[in-house]
Amino acid sequence: MLKYKIDVLAALKDLGYTSYRIRQEKLIGEAQMQKIRNGEIASKETLNKICELLQCQPGDFLVYEPEENY
């Protein structure tokens, strides 16, 4: 299961991309922002935008952890 290994929204905020700015500049849609807030993996397009804004690779903020099967 893919998970975020950092707080993506906090990392964006550190670079000046507040929620307000993201909405105003239409960088990431509100539905995708809510997914990120809830720890759900965003769409491929949103992940591309996060990489662009953070100037990083997906592996810098995503990690794969196998699900526990009980």
C-alpha positions, 0 to 999 in steps of 0.5 A: 500500500502506498503511503505518504512519508512526509506531510505533503501539505506542510512541505508545500506550505514551507515553500510558500504554497499555502492552501489558499494559494494552491486554490487561487492558482488552481494548482491542485483541486480541492478534492485532491487536497482533501485526499492528501489531508486524509492520507489517501493517494492523490491522482497521477496528475496531482502527484506530478504537480507535487513533484513539480512544486517540491522539485522532487521524485515520487520516492521522496514523499511516497513509500510502499508498505505491504498490507498486513493480512491477518 
